[in-house]
């Protein structure tokens, strides 16, 4: 008589004895990168060391947007030693908006942050944005234009002037109350991120404006938070060509999203709460307000 357990029984027994591991991620950090082999490593080191010290469950998704240098190999070195780091590599360059959208839609975090590869905004500023989400806002954006006694912004005067001019146009046409739409440091609850990025169309630098305009259209509160920021040489923005394209897109978004409504967001919200594995609305609300430490 064969008393040996069958393969199926052995597998079931082994599975029952394994510790429960949650796939949940407190925060996803999406980093778009195009030819960033030099500026990216210090940024990744800072992000990893910061979240390790905090003890948060996190993932870092680097989207290599068709780089022609060794950006992808740099990220693979991090991947080999840290499971939290993941590379998404595109065969050709599509633009920052495309890269961020791809990273966000492939993320797993209860909260989603996108941050620039140059590290212009220290990763520690995520705590300022997190406090805004803790207070109930589904979106928190870093601002270099909001005055604050405990933050400092260091940038070239011509960039500051061009930024202010562009932002005034955005305020007049699309968003009346946002002082800095272009800072590359923005955080979303998962629910808000999925709704907005699924509707985002811009592949280039105007995607920030599009996301915020969509949020405004459906009535999602946006917390604008003063942050520390330092200009890092090596920007990929063409101050003439990209500025012209961004001005064009401001008008395009107004027409393109004219039919987006609060009702569309509420319909998405119902499907999101039904699909989320952690318990529907109560879980969604918790993830929108609870700090990562308590997640």
Beta strands, then each sheet from edge to edge (+ up, - down):
strand 1: 25-33
strand 2: 58-65
strand 3: 85-90
strand 4: 109-115
strand 5: 139-143
strand 6: 153-154
strand 7: 185-189
strand 8: 222-226
strand 9: 229-230
sheet 1: 3+ 2+ 1+ 4+ 7- 5+ 8+
sheet 2: 6+ 9+
end
